[in-house]
Amino acid sequence: MPELPEVETVRRGLADRLQSFVVSEVEICRARAIASPDDPEHFRHALKGSVIGDWTRRGKYLMAELQPDRGVWGVHLRMTGQFQWHEQAREACPHTRVRFWNPDGAELRFVDVRSFGEMWWVPPGEAVETVIKGLKQLGPEPFSEAFTAPYLKRKLKGSVRPIKSALLDQSLVAGVGNIYADESLFMAGIRPLTPAGRLSLARLETLKQCLVEVLNASIGAGGTTFSDFRDLEGVNGNYGGQAWVYRRGGEPCRRCGTPLRRDKLSGRSTHWCSDCQT
């Protein structure tokens, strides 16, 4: 599933490509891609004729202002959703879910192999959270002033769940998934199975700083591609080649040479170094 750096990479691509994009036509190839309104035709009519304004990101959600005063278009890529940009007409693949054209014939296409991706239309004047309800559950952004070591200490007080599991909790911190939880815990030298409530304020400060550092590094590399993720132009993310531990189980640690471990934690693969992480 795309995580914060991949979604941010997509946001930047959409903001660049779709500045003042006029939606002349919309085709919904798979109705289940539209989470709201209930009738996908309402979604189509709402976006048709609108002008795409600014794109924002909250956790793994993307949102675009629709002008003039046409509401908000929300998107969640889920596991395999991706946008593709086509300057000229091109036959759609079987996994195409929604298509958007401008008057010049350029197309923005939403492709989703596993069909878990969702889109919403939020009518003008309505709070975005009332339609895209998942936004209500999100914790602070990792880059925000609200995300601090004291905040983590307070939220994790008495918690016996593994710190890796806590980092995957979107109500604790928005946008972090399996890749960057593993990477930041390695950089911070913290074992993923460590009970979250036992971490000192100093270690939580280190973890917070490492998480921000690894997210920034991945955004700079265009995200991570291990299977499905591509940016708007179809380019792979490059962070995967720099990964310290993720998907490197059995390979030597880049720091100490110890074979990296790959364990299951809450049903997720967890990669870590038994020597560097304590």
Phi and psi in degrees as a GROMACS rama.xvg file:
@    title "Ramachandran Plot"
@    xaxis  label "Phi"
@    yaxis  label "Psi"
@TYPE xy
-56.8707  137.166  PRO-2
-108.41  -171.525  GLU-3
-50.7001  -49.4875  LEU-4
-61.9604  -37.6871  PRO-5
-68.7412  -42.2369  GLU-6
-66.9555  -38.1595  VAL-7
-65.5303  -37.2242  GLU-8
-62.2837  -42.4953  THR-9
-64.5542  -42.7257  VAL-10
-57.7302  -44.7275  ARG-11
-65.6902  -37.8742  ARG-12
-65.8337  -41.2032  GLY-13
-66.0612  -42.2316  LEU-14
-62.294  -35.8521  ALA-15
-74.8107  -46.2273  ASP-16
-76.9383  -34.3169  ARG-17
-104.401  18.6158  LEU-18
-60.0541  115.825  GLN-19
63.0907  28.4615  SER-20
-68.8318  122.589  PHE-21
-91.852  122.821  VAL-22
-85.0031  101.973  VAL-23
-87.0255  -25.7924  SER-24
-156.299  149.936  GLU-25
-133.341  135.203  VAL-26
-123.894  125.512  GLU-27
-100.902  109.031  ILE-28
-85.94  -22.2892  CYS-29
-141.804  113.403  ARG-30
-61.3711  -32.3248  ALA-31
-67.7043  -12.0196  ARG-32
-70.543  -17.7847  ALA-33
-98.4914  110.071  ILE-34
-81.3318  -31.1221  ALA-35
-159.13  138.276  SER-36
-68.2975  169.208  PRO-37
-60.5213  -37.4855  ASP-38
-92.8404  111.858  ASP-39
-56.7559  -25.5751  PRO-40
-64.2703  -31.9828  GLU-41
-64.7613  -37.9333  HIS-42
-62.7574  -46.3958  PHE-43
-60.0676  -46.3201  ARG-44
-68.4403  -32.2649  HIS-45
-66.9619  -39.4577  ALA-46
-85.0778  -29.4492  LEU-47
-62.5461  128.16  LYS-48
89.6169  -5.81391  GLY-49
-85.5662  165.51  SER-50
-115.253  128.718  VAL-51
-75.0004  124.682  ILE-52
-100.618  -139.326  GLY-53
-70.1662  142.704  ASP-54
-101.985  135.497  TRP-55
-126.955  164.638  THR-56
-130.171  138.983  ARG-57
-133.601  111.482  ARG-58
59.5626  -122.334  GLY-59
-102.248  10.6197  LYS-60
-95.2009  143.44  TYR-61
-114.295  141.735  LEU-62
-139.919  138.274  MET-63
-123.764  136.229  ALA-64
-73.4271  136.977  GLU-65
-107.311  126.633  LEU-66
-114.135  156.533  GLN-67
-85.7822  117.635  PRO-68
53.8783  53.47  ASP-69
-111.222  9.43275  ARG-70
97.394  -153.365  GLY-71
-132.34  139.655  VAL-72
-105.436  119.956  TRP-73
-109.985  148.089  GLY-74
-141.661  139.621  VAL-75
-128.615  124.261  HIS-76
-73.6961  -22.6165  LEU-77
54.7505  -134.353  ARG-78
-81.1168  -43.8815  MET-79
-131.58  10.6953  THR-80
-69.8505  140.952  GLY-81
-152.608  148.835  GLN-82
-95.9117  144.094  PHE-83
-126.909  142.122  GLN-84
-109.276  128.167  TRP-85
-127.969  116.49  HIS-86
-68.6553  -31.6493  GLU-87
-128.129  164.383  GLN-88
-57.6665  135.95  ALA-89
-151.306  138.772  ARG-90
-60.6723  136.8  GLU-91
-78.6218  143.2  ALA-92
-79.2193  166.15  CYS-93
-63.5235  -18.4836  PRO-94
-96.3451  10.0644  HIS-95
-70.3794  130.233  THR-96
-109.523  -42.25  ARG-97
-143.396  141.75  VAL-98
-128.555  141.277  ARG-99
-132.02  132.169  PHE-100
-119.693  153.219  TRP-101
-105.924  173.024  ASN-102
-61.4846  -21.1609  PRO-103
-85.1009  -2.63571  ASP-104
93.4284  -2.73136  GLY-105
-69.6517  145.399  ALA-106
-126.071  135.237  GLU-107
-103.378  123.845  LEU-108
-121.098  134.346  ARG-109
-103.212  117.537  PHE-110
-115.216  135.991  VAL-111
-150.163  103.301  ASP-112
-61.5143  -45.007  VAL-113
-94.1278  -4.38331  ARG-114
61.6431  34.0372  SER-115
-98.4021  -13.6971  PHE-116
-62.7261  150.42  GLY-117
-135.408  152.906  GLU-118
-131.851  148.696  MET-119
-132.22  150.716  TRP-120
-117.216  124.688  TRP-121
-103.588  116.324  VAL-122
-60.9596  154.766  PRO-123
-56.2793  139.128  PRO-124
82.8446  -6.80229  GLY-125
-97.6792  138.147  GLU-126
-63.4468  133.134  ALA-127
-58.0223  -38.5272  VAL-128
-66.2974  -21.0855  GLU-129
-75.5786  -20.1503  THR-130
-103.473  -49.588  VAL-131
-93.0925  82.0316  ILE-132
-67.2644  -23.7386  LYS-133
-62.204  -22.5842  GLY-134
-63.5761  -28.548  LEU-135
-65.8049  -24.6594  LYS-136
-90.362  -4.41572  GLN-137
-80.1202  139.374  LEU-138
-80.84  -171.193  GLY-139
-67.5037  156.203  PRO-140
-69.2791  144.648  GLU-141
-59.3487  -27.3526  PRO-142
-90.8152  -1.0148  PHE-143
-82.7074  160.344  SER-144
-67.1614  -20.8702  GLU-145
-75.9316  -19.7147  ALA-146
-89.8485  96.6768  PHE-147
-131.841  167.015  THR-148
-62.3099  -42.8085  ALA-149
-61.0486  -36.688  PRO-150
-60.9015  -46.3889  TYR-151
-63.5466  -42.2871  LEU-152
-60.0133  -42.573  LYS-153
-66.9791  -46.154  ARG-154
-69.6866  -29.4056  LYS-155
-98.034  2.17301  LEU-156
-54.8928  125.158  LYS-157
76.5988  -0.26574  GLY-158
-74.8082  133.383  SER-159
-103.475  -2.21464  VAL-160
-70.6607  149.516  ARG-161
-58.7025  145.048  PRO-162
-61.0255  -32.3904  ILE-163
-60.4357  -45.4872  LYS-164
-63.0122  -37.3282  SER-165
-63.8868  -40.608  ALA-166
-65.7887  -25.5784  LEU-167
-81.9729  -7.82707  LEU-168
-78.9177  110.689  ASP-169
-66.4372  -17.1673  GLN-170
-79.854  -15.5853  SER-171
-87.6256  -47.9736  LEU-172
-149.958  132.326  VAL-173
-84.5483  133.352  ALA-174
98.9211  -10.9156  GLY-175
-85.597  136.778  VAL-176
-130.164  -159.973  GLY-177
-62.0135  -42.3252  ASN-178
-60.8684  -54.1041  ILE-179
-82.3474  -17.888  TYR-180
-66.7997  -48.8437  ALA-181
-60.1217  -47.0052  ASP-182
-64.4377  -44.1256  GLU-183
-70.7243  -35.3352  SER-184
-66.173  -37.5985  LEU-185
-63.6854  -48.8086  PHE-186
-60.2937  -33.0815  MET-187
-84.6746  -8.67668  ALA-188
71.9872  31.1691  GLY-189
-113.521  129.533  ILE-190
-66.5029  136.301  ARG-191
-63.6818  -24.8996  PRO-192
-85.9343  -3.22833  LEU-193
-58.6063  126.939  THR-194
-55.8099  125.766  PRO-195
-57.3236  -36.8699  ALA-196
-71.0996  -11.1938  GLY-197
-90.8222  -9.38488  ARG-198
-74.0381  133.576  LEU-199
-72.6901  166.161  SER-200
-60.6548  -38.5762  LEU-201
-65.2139  -41.1647  ALA-202
-71.1783  -33.6247  ARG-203
-68.5128  -34.1249  LEU-204
-65.0209  -42.1465  GLU-205
-62.1431  -44.6291  THR-206
-61.9781  -43.9447  LEU-207
-59.5773  -45.5434  LYS-208
-65.4102  -40.0994  GLN-209
-67.8199  -37.5613  CYS-210
-62.7443  -46.3262  LEU-211
-62.1628  -40.8887  VAL-212
-63.3741  -45.9361  GLU-213
-71.0579  -34.2121  VAL-214
-65.4743  -43.5079  LEU-215
-62.7783  -39.898  ASN-216
-63.925  -40.7928  ALA-217
-70.5662  -39.5575  SER-218
-59.489  -41.3292  ILE-219
-63.7785  -27.0715  GLY-220
-93.3979  3.92563  ALA-221
79.905  22.5147  GLY-222
86.5827  -169.109  GLY-223
-121.404  134.763  THR-224
-119.213  113.975  THR-225
-115.332  -20.3463  PHE-226
-145.405  -76.8963  SER-227
-102.044  -22.2075  ASP-228
-67.4381  131.666  PHE-229
-139.022  153.383  ARG-230
-82.9732  -172.262  ASP-231
-61.9996  -27.5  LEU-232
-94.8272  5.33995  GLU-233
85.0732  15.1127  GLY-234
-92.6284  138.35  VAL-235
-68.5174  149.73  ASN-236
-74.9595  148.867  GLY-237
-105.165  -1.9985  ASN-238
-67.0164  -29.1904  TYR-239
-52.9532  -34.9034  GLY-240
-71.1525  -15.9423  GLY-241
-100.375  -4.66152  GLN-242
-56.6885  137.031  ALA-243
-74.0956  -46.1942  TRP-244
-133.14  -30.1361  VAL-245
-59.5876  127.015  TYR-246
60.8031  26.4754  ARG-247
-117.312  22.1438  ARG-248
-53.4568  130.998  GLY-249
88.5289  -19.6875  GLY-250
-82.55  159.654  GLU-251
-69.9669  139.326  PRO-252
-58.9905  136.617  CYS-253
-68.5181  -16.4662  ARG-254
-95.9904  -49.6541  ARG-255
-116.677  -11.8124  CYS-256
88.2299  -7.57751  GLY-257
-64.9609  136.876  THR-258
-58.1821  130.425  PRO-259
-73.7266  146.303  LEU-260
-92.6809  150.799  ARG-261
-130.872  108.825  ARG-262
-119.569  163.682  ASP-263
-97.0969  130.297  LYS-264
-137.466  115.371  LEU-265
54.5389  37.7979  SER-266
79.9203  1.66249  GLY-267
-112.758  143.07  ARG-268
-67.3176  133.908  SER-269
-127.088  125.947  THR-270
-114.032  131.531  HIS-271
-162.664  167.281  TRP-272
-109.979  120.371  CYS-273
-69.6822  -15.6883  SER-274
-94.3459  -44.3457  ASP-275
-80.8545  -24.2531  CYS-276
-108.284  123.453  GLN-277
